Amino acid sequence: MFELLLPVAVGGAALIFGRKKPMEDTALIELVFKNVGVGYKQDQEFIYPSLVDTDELENGTRYIYQTVVGLPDKVLAPLEALLSSTLNKPIKLQYEKYLRITVYSEKMPTKVFYHEIPQEEGWVVPLGKNLEGWHFHDFDKVPHMTNAGTTRFGKTVMLKMMMTYLIEQHPDDVEFLIIDLKGGLEFSKYKNLKQVRGVCNDVQQAHEALTELHDVLAETQLEFLNRGWSNIVDTPSQKRLFVIIDEAAQLAPEKWMPKPVKDMMSACQWYLSEIARVYGALGVRLIYATQYPTADTMPRQIKQNSDIKVSYRLPTGYASEVAIDDKGAEKLPSDIKGRALIKTHEITEVQTPLITDQEMMKRVKKYAITKTTPPKEKGTDDTFEIR
């Protein structure tokens, strides 16, 4: 039987902290086991967890203990908190056949910078760093992403960071269609980069660009069909088109709006949902960002087809559940910008990299070109064609 007697923990912690001579991590861990009754009874003897292995990590040590089978989360959570406070170090506690206690030598970073990001191959972007190191996302494995978060906590910075990384890693193959519904204030300065196919500043421009993209992708889909291709990752094509939406709430129709405006907004949401449903296979990657996620601002088709979800701090548990299908984003620290939750098959907390507009421009300005807009005949534009 596994016992965790939290009232005894107070006395146990006092006993531990009252010692003058520092103790090794394993000695402290095992003292906690004894003082709070962690273990099980076998016949008349109480058996405490026994250390069976130790793994040295880049940022700490993992201690592996053998103990009773089947430790529930309601037992692990308070034990993790107690061990962390006792050792005065960050702790991660897991149970799968063995009790694994990871003791980190450094605390969670409160700020990381773009220039610290390691270089990775493929269509990957950095998500951030935590106690376990750097985390990346591969857009060729999971093509679409949602990004939520209260203003000024890092959402738009993350979009710029990913854009910079993709340009530096794939300068000749990456393309962007950016729908900047903050009036173009964030991304218009990058519209002359050769990788940027367009920056839309309002709903009308977004509607025109997405309508055009829809027509081109319909033709590209036919080409894939004729060639027997089902996914761009299995073709010779190295091109990828990223559609970035910054402040998608501006595409949510309201009852009081004129019908033509509502129709344009609804059409934009439909086009973006179509990208999420169908066009990832053609090399289109959707990054859909909004400040306050609701059922109106984050359409179901987009959310369901985005298997990676990022959330910075949000004001309520409801908003967190909409953003990442779980609570937690409302509990992120309000005094640390750039702290985010990454939801895939699990939830991971990271500190996302900081990049300023000045650094971004310094890194990508060499790709600026002079762009002209010549007259075009209907049906001849191939701006967004993927080959």
MILUMDREN-941256 format. One record per residue (C-alpha): residue in one letter; chain; x, y, z. Coordinates in steps of 0.1 Angstrom, whole numbers, plus 5000, padded with zeros to 4 digits. Layout:
// residues N
<A; A; <X; Y; Z>>
...
This chain:
// residues 387
<M; A; <5000; 5000; 5000>>
<F; A; <5013; 5035; 4991>>
<E; A; <5010; 5061; 5018>>
<L; A; <5016; 5098; 5016>>
<L; A; <5009; 5115; 5049>>
<L; A; <5011; 5152; 5041>>
<P; A; <5005; 5165; 5077>>
<V; A; <5037; 5147; 5087>>
<A; A; <5055; 5165; 5058>>
<V; A; <5056; 5197; 5078>>
<G; A; <5076; 5181; 5105>>
<G; A; <5097; 5163; 5080>>
<A; A; <5106; 5195; 5062>>
<A; A; <5114; 5212; 5094>>
<L; A; <5137; 5183; 5103>>
<I; A; <5155; 5185; 5070>>
<F; A; <5159; 5223; 5069>>
<G; A; <5171; 5223; 5105>>
<R; A; <5202; 5204; 5096>>
<K; A; <5233; 5225; 5093>>
<K; A; <5253; 5202; 5071>>
<P; A; <5242; 5200; 5034>>
<M; A; <5229; 5166; 5023>>
<E; A; <5231; 5149; 4990>>
<D; A; <5200; 5149; 4968>>
<T; A; <5194; 5112; 4973>>
<A; A; <5198; 5115; 5010>>
<L; A; <5172; 5143; 5011>>
<I; A; <5148; 5124; 4988>>
<E; A; <5150; 5093; 5009>>
<L; A; <5146; 5113; 5041>>
<V; A; <5114; 5127; 5026>>
<F; A; <5102; 5092; 5018>>
<K; A; <5107; 5082; 5055>>
<N; A; <5093; 5113; 5071>>
<V; A; <5061; 5113; 5050>>
<G; A; <5055; 5076; 5047>>
<V; A; <5062; 5070; 5010>>
<G; A; <5063; 5033; 5004>>
<Y; A; <5042; 5002; 5010>>
<K; A; <5037; 4974; 5035>>
<Q; A; <5049; 4939; 5028>>
<D; A; <5038; 4915; 5055>>
<Q; A; <5046; 4936; 5087>>
<E; A; <5075; 4955; 5072>>
<F; A; <5072; 4990; 5056>>
<I; A; <5092; 4991; 5024>>
<Y; A; <5105; 5025; 5012>>
<P; A; <5114; 5032; 4975>>
<S; A; <5149; 5019; 4966>>
<L; A; <5173; 5036; 4942>>
<V; A; <5181; 5014; 4912>>
<D; A; <5197; 5037; 4887>>
<T; A; <5209; 5073; 4881>>
<D; A; <5211; 5091; 4848>>
<E; A; <5232; 5123; 4844>>
<L; A; <5215; 5149; 4823>>
<E; A; <5227; 5181; 4807>>
<N; A; <5207; 5201; 4832>>
<G; A; <5205; 5178; 4862>>
<T; A; <5202; 5142; 4873>>
<R; A; <5174; 5116; 4871>>
<Y; A; <5171; 5092; 4900>>
<I; A; <5151; 5060; 4894>>
<Y; A; <5134; 5043; 4923>>
<Q; A; <5117; 5010; 4925>>
<T; A; <5085; 5011; 4945>>
<V; A; <5048; 5001; 4946>>
<V; A; <5029; 4996; 4914>>
<G; A; <5003; 5021; 4902>>
<L; A; <5010; 5055; 4917>>
<P; A; <4981; 5079; 4910>>
<D; A; <4986; 5116; 4899>>
<K; A; <4969; 5128; 4931>>
<V; A; <4998; 5112; 4950>>
<L; A; <5025; 5123; 4926>>
<A; A; <5016; 5160; 4925>>
<P; A; <5019; 5168; 4962>>
<L; A; <5051; 5146; 4964>>
<E; A; <5066; 5165; 4936>>
<A; A; <5059; 5199; 4953>>
<L; A; <5073; 5186; 4986>>
<L; A; <5105; 5173; 4970>>
<S; A; <5110; 5205; 4951>>
<S; A; <5106; 5227; 4982>>
<T; A; <5129; 5204; 5002>>
<L; A; <5157; 5203; 4977>>
<N; A; <5151; 5239; 4967>>
<K; A; <5155; 5229; 4931>>
<P; A; <5131; 5223; 4901>>
<I; A; <5118; 5188; 4901>>
<K; A; <5099; 5166; 4876>>
<L; A; <5084; 5135; 4889>>
<Q; A; <5071; 5107; 4867>>
<Y; A; <5058; 5072; 4873>>
<E; A; <5059; 5044; 4847>>
<K; A; <5069; 5011; 4863>>
<Y; A; <5096; 5030; 4882>>
<L; A; <5094; 5063; 4901>>
<R; A; <5116; 5087; 4882>>
<I; A; <5127; 5119; 4900>>
<T; A; <5145; 5144; 4878>>
<V; A; <5163; 5171; 4898>>
<Y; A; <5174; 5201; 4876>>
<S; A; <5205; 5221; 4884>>
<E; A; <5191; 5253; 4868>>
<K; A; <5157; 5269; 4871>>
<M; A; <5133; 5276; 4843>>
<P; A; <5147; 5304; 4822>>
<T; A; <5127; 5337; 4823>>
<K; A; <5142; 5350; 4791>>
<V; A; <5159; 5334; 4761>>
<F; A; <5171; 5351; 4729>>
<Y; A; <5169; 5343; 4692>>
<H; A; <5207; 5342; 4688>>
<E; A; <5208; 5313; 4713>>
<I; A; <5187; 5290; 4692>>
<P; A; <5205; 5259; 4678>>
<Q; A; <5204; 5253; 4641>>
<E; A; <5181; 5224; 4630>>
<E; A; <5175; 5209; 4596>>
<G; A; <5142; 5205; 4579>>
<W; A; <5110; 5225; 4581>>
<V; A; <5112; 5230; 4618>>
<V; A; <5108; 5261; 4640>>
<P; A; <5119; 5267; 4676>>
<L; A; <5092; 5267; 4702>>
<G; A; <5112; 5276; 4732>>
<K; A; <5134; 5263; 4760>>
<N; A; <5127; 5248; 4794>>
<L; A; <5144; 5227; 4820>>
<E; A; <5149; 5199; 4795>>
<G; A; <5164; 5220; 4768>>
<W; A; <5152; 5234; 4734>>
<H; A; <5119; 5222; 4718>>
<F; A; <5112; 5224; 4681>>
<H; A; <5082; 5218; 4659>>
<D; A; <5083; 5201; 4625>>
<F; A; <5057; 5216; 4601>>
<D; A; <5062; 5187; 4576>>
<K; A; <5049; 5164; 4603>>
<V; A; <5022; 5186; 4617>>
<P; A; <5014; 5214; 4591>>
<H; A; <4991; 5237; 4611>>
<M; A; <4994; 5257; 4643>>
<T; A; <4972; 5279; 4664>>
<N; A; <4986; 5306; 4687>>
<A; A; <4967; 5324; 4714>>
<G; A; <4976; 5348; 4741>>
<T; A; <4968; 5381; 4757>>
<T; A; <4984; 5411; 4741>>
<R; A; <5020; 5420; 4750>>
<F; A; <5028; 5385; 4762>>
<G; A; <5047; 5373; 4731>>
<K; A; <5023; 5359; 4705>>
<T; A; <5033; 5383; 4677>>
<V; A; <5070; 5380; 4687>>
<M; A; <5068; 5343; 4682>>
<L; A; <5053; 5347; 4647>>
<K; A; <5082; 5370; 4638>>
<M; A; <5108; 5346; 4654>>
<M; A; <5094; 5317; 4634>>
<M; A; <5094; 5337; 4602>>
<T; A; <5130; 5348; 4607>>
<Y; A; <5141; 5313; 4614>>
<L; A; <5124; 5299; 4583>>
<I; A; <5139; 5326; 4561>>
<E; A; <5174; 5320; 4574>>
<Q; A; <5171; 5282; 4571>>
<H; A; <5152; 5282; 4537>>
<P; A; <5158; 5315; 4519>>
<D; A; <5150; 5302; 4485>>
<D; A; <5121; 5279; 4493>>
<V; A; <5099; 5295; 4519>>
<E; A; <5071; 5319; 4511>>
<F; A; <5047; 5338; 4533>>
<L; A; <5012; 5352; 4529>>
<I; A; <5007; 5374; 4560>>
<I; A; <4973; 5387; 4571>>
<D; A; <4982; 5414; 4596>>
<L; A; <4948; 5425; 4609>>
<K; A; <4964; 5450; 4633>>
<G; A; <4963; 5474; 4604>>
<G; A; <4996; 5461; 4590>>
<L; A; <5016; 5477; 4619>>
<E; A; <5035; 5445; 4627>>
<F; A; <5044; 5430; 4593>>
<S; A; <5041; 5457; 4566>>
<K; A; <5078; 5466; 4572>>
<Y; A; <5087; 5432; 4558>>
<K; A; <5065; 5433; 4527>>
<N; A; <5095; 5438; 4503>>
<L; A; <5113; 5406; 4513>>
<K; A; <5115; 5382; 4484>>
<Q; A; <5099; 5355; 4506>>
<V; A; <5068; 5376; 4514>>
<R; A; <5042; 5371; 4487>>
<G; A; <5018; 5397; 4503>>
<V; A; <5008; 5415; 4535>>
<C; A; <4971; 5421; 4539>>
<N; A; <4962; 5450; 4563>>
<D; A; <4924; 5446; 4564>>
<V; A; <4895; 5422; 4557>>
<Q; A; <4890; 5432; 4521>>
<Q; A; <4927; 5426; 4512>>
<A; A; <4926; 5393; 4531>>
<H; A; <4895; 5382; 4512>>
<E; A; <4911; 5391; 4479>>
<A; A; <4943; 5373; 4487>>
<L; A; <4926; 5342; 4501>>
<T; A; <4902; 5340; 4471>>
<E; A; <4932; 5341; 4447>>
<L; A; <4951; 5315; 4468>>
<H; A; <4920; 5292; 4468>>
<D; A; <4919; 5293; 4430>>
<V; A; <4956; 5286; 4426>>
<L; A; <4955; 5258; 4451>>
<A; A; <4926; 5242; 4433>>
<E; A; <4948; 5240; 4402>>
<T; A; <4977; 5227; 4422>>
<Q; A; <4955; 5200; 4436>>
<L; A; <4946; 5189; 4401>>
<E; A; <4983; 5187; 4392>>
<F; A; <4990; 5166; 4423>>
<L; A; <4962; 5143; 4412>>
<N; A; <4975; 5140; 4377>>
<R; A; <5010; 5132; 4389>>
<G; A; <4998; 5107; 4415>>
<W; A; <5011; 5127; 4444>>
<S; A; <4993; 5128; 4477>>
<N; A; <5016; 5148; 4499>>
<I; A; <5043; 5174; 4491>>
<V; A; <5068; 5157; 4515>>
<D; A; <5069; 5128; 4490>>
<T; A; <5076; 5149; 4460>>
<P; A; <5107; 5167; 4446>>
<S; A; <5092; 5201; 4456>>
<Q; A; <5110; 5220; 4483>>
<K; A; <5086; 5249; 4484>>
<R; A; <5064; 5257; 4514>>
<L; A; <5039; 5285; 4518>>
<F; A; <5031; 5298; 4553>>
<V; A; <4998; 5316; 4558>>
<I; A; <5001; 5337; 4589>>
<I; A; <4971; 5353; 4605>>
<D; A; <4978; 5378; 4632>>
<E; A; <4947; 5388; 4652>>
<A; A; <4922; 5364; 4637>>
<A; A; <4894; 5379; 4659>>
<Q; A; <4891; 5406; 4632>>
<L; A; <4877; 5380; 4609>>
<A; A; <4848; 5371; 4632>>
<P; A; <4816; 5385; 4619>>
<E; A; <4793; 5405; 4643>>
<K; A; <4755; 5408; 4639>>
<W; A; <4757; 5446; 4636>>
<M; A; <4780; 5446; 4606>>
<P; A; <4769; 5453; 4571>>
<K; A; <4761; 5421; 4552>>
<P; A; <4789; 5425; 4526>>
<V; A; <4814; 5428; 4554>>
<K; A; <4801; 5397; 4572>>
<D; A; <4801; 5378; 4540>>
<M; A; <4838; 5386; 4534>>
<M; A; <4847; 5376; 4569>>
<S; A; <4828; 5344; 4567>>
<A; A; <4845; 5336; 4533>>
<C; A; <4879; 5343; 4548>>
<Q; A; <4872; 5319; 4577>>
<W; A; <4860; 5293; 4552>>
<Y; A; <4891; 5296; 4530>>
<L; A; <4914; 5293; 4561>>
<S; A; <4894; 5262; 4573>>
<E; A; <4899; 5247; 4538>>
<I; A; <4936; 5252; 4541>>
<A; A; <4936; 5235; 4575>>
<R; A; <4914; 5206; 4562>>
<V; A; <4929; 5200; 4527>>
<Y; A; <4959; 5221; 4516>>
<G; A; <4985; 5210; 4541>>
<A; A; <4993; 5181; 4517>>
<L; A; <5001; 5207; 4490>>
<G; A; <5027; 5225; 4511>>
<V; A; <5006; 5252; 4528>>
<R; A; <5011; 5257; 4565>>
<L; A; <4987; 5277; 4585>>
<I; A; <4996; 5297; 4616>>
<Y; A; <4965; 5311; 4631>>
<A; A; <4969; 5336; 4660>>
<T; A; <4943; 5354; 4681>>
<Q; A; <4944; 5373; 4714>>
<Y; A; <4912; 5359; 4729>>
<P; A; <4901; 5325; 4716>>
<T; A; <4864; 5318; 4715>>
<A; A; <4843; 5296; 4693>>
<D; A; <4838; 5325; 4670>>
<T; A; <4874; 5336; 4667>>
<M; A; <4888; 5301; 4664>>
<P; A; <4867; 5281; 4640>>
<R; A; <4863; 5244; 4649>>
<Q; A; <4877; 5232; 4616>>
<I; A; <4909; 5252; 4621>>
<K; A; <4913; 5241; 4657>>
<Q; A; <4906; 5204; 4650>>
<N; A; <4931; 5203; 4622>>
<S; A; <4959; 5221; 4641>>
<D; A; <4976; 5194; 4661>>
<I; A; <4999; 5218; 4678>>
<K; A; <4985; 5246; 4698>>
<V; A; <5004; 5274; 4715>>
<S; A; <4991; 5296; 4743>>
<Y; A; <5006; 5325; 4762>>
<R; A; <4988; 5338; 4793>>
<L; A; <4951; 5341; 4790>>
<P; A; <4926; 5358; 4814>>
<T; A; <4903; 5328; 4821>>
<G; A; <4903; 5291; 4823>>
<Y; A; <4875; 5291; 4796>>
<A; A; <4898; 5308; 4771>>
<S; A; <4926; 5283; 4779>>
<E; A; <4902; 5254; 4773>>
<V; A; <4893; 5269; 4739>>
<A; A; <4930; 5275; 4730>>
<I; A; <4946; 5243; 4741>>
<D; A; <4916; 5221; 4752>>
<D; A; <4928; 5223; 4788>>
<K; A; <4931; 5248; 4816>>
<G; A; <4965; 5262; 4825>>
<A; A; <4972; 5292; 4803>>
<E; A; <4954; 5314; 4829>>
<K; A; <4979; 5303; 4855>>
<L; A; <5010; 5313; 4835>>
<P; A; <5030; 5340; 4853>>
<S; A; <5018; 5375; 4846>>
<D; A; <5053; 5390; 4852>>
<I; A; <5072; 5368; 4827>>
<K; A; <5066; 5377; 4790>>
<G; A; <5073; 5349; 4765>>
<R; A; <5061; 5321; 4788>>
<A; A; <5039; 5297; 4769>>
<L; A; <5022; 5263; 4770>>
<I; A; <5027; 5240; 4740>>
<K; A; <4999; 5214; 4735>>
<T; A; <5005; 5183; 4714>>
<H; A; <4998; 5149; 4729>>
<E; A; <5009; 5165; 4761>>
<I; A; <5013; 5200; 4775>>
<T; A; <5048; 5214; 4778>>
<E; A; <5057; 5248; 4793>>
<V; A; <5085; 5267; 4776>>
<Q; A; <5101; 5302; 4775>>
<T; A; <5098; 5313; 4739>>
<P; A; <5127; 5331; 4722>>
<L; A; <5128; 5369; 4721>>
<I; A; <5136; 5387; 4689>>
<T; A; <5132; 5425; 4684>>
<D; A; <5121; 5442; 4651>>
<Q; A; <5156; 5457; 4649>>
<E; A; <5173; 5422; 4651>>
<M; A; <5148; 5407; 4627>>
<M; A; <5153; 5434; 4601>>
<K; A; <5191; 5432; 4605>>
<R; A; <5189; 5394; 4597>>
<V; A; <5165; 5395; 4568>>
<K; A; <5170; 5429; 4551>>
<K; A; <5195; 5413; 4526>>
<Y; A; <5165; 5396; 4511>>
<A; A; <5146; 5428; 4503>>
<I; A; <5139; 5434; 4466>>
<T; A; <5121; 5460; 4446>>
<K; A; <5086; 5447; 4439>>
<T; A; <5063; 5460; 4411>>
<T; A; <5027; 5452; 4404>>
<P; A; <5023; 5450; 4366>>
<P; A; <4988; 5448; 4351>>
<K; A; <4975; 5413; 4349>>
<E; A; <4949; 5395; 4329>>
<K; A; <4923; 5375; 4347>>
<G; A; <4934; 5339; 4354>>
<T; A; <4971; 5345; 4347>>
<D; A; <4984; 5353; 4382>>
<D; A; <5007; 5326; 4396>>
<T; A; <5018; 5345; 4427>>
<F; A; <5010; 5317; 4450>>
<E; A; <5018; 5287; 4428>>
<I; A; <5037; 5259; 4445>>
<R; A; <5061; 5240; 4424>>
